[in-house]
Amino acid sequence: MNPPGPDRSRAFRGPPGRCSITWGLIAGGRVHRGADGAAGDVGHIQVTVEGVADPPLCRCGNTGCVEAYTGGWALVRDLRAAGRQVATVNDAVQLIRSGDLTAVRLARRAARILGGAIADTVNLFNPGVIAIGGQLAHTDEQLRHP
């Protein structure tokens, strides 16, 4: 069942102009926003990633957040640190789509971490639908193993 009215179009958007990891939670046909309007902000759940001794700093100020590994801005940061000339998420997408090994490796790591967060959400909420969107969703072909 779709939520009523215009809330449906806003339920799945992150902050304007920012690449963030958020869920739109719909229960009983209504958007669930939580007590402070932050329900579904799974990008700031902290994760432990094998082989990472120093978890990356997130824009929220914490370290090791899902978004600090998987957000478009995080990929841009990591690609720059690896010596790639990228300024935007679109630049990162182009590198991934061109098959740049470092970009594909980082995107695959991000996909594994995001996949874990999605699996946790499925176990917690048992949703009927999961939809993935955003700029990085257009790199699905490059993320599959050969």
Salt bridges, closest charged atoms under 4 A:
ASP7 OD1 - ARG10 NH2 2.85
ASP7 OD1 - ARG33 NH2 3.39
GLU67 OE1 - HIS44 NE2 3.73
GLU67 OE2 - ARG59 NH2 2.81
ASP78 OD1 - ARG77 NE 2.84
ASP78 OD2 - ARG109 NH2 3.27
ASP100 OD2 - ARG84 NE 2.96
ASP140 OD2 - ARG144 NH2 3.55
GLU141 OE2 - ARG144 NH1 2.62
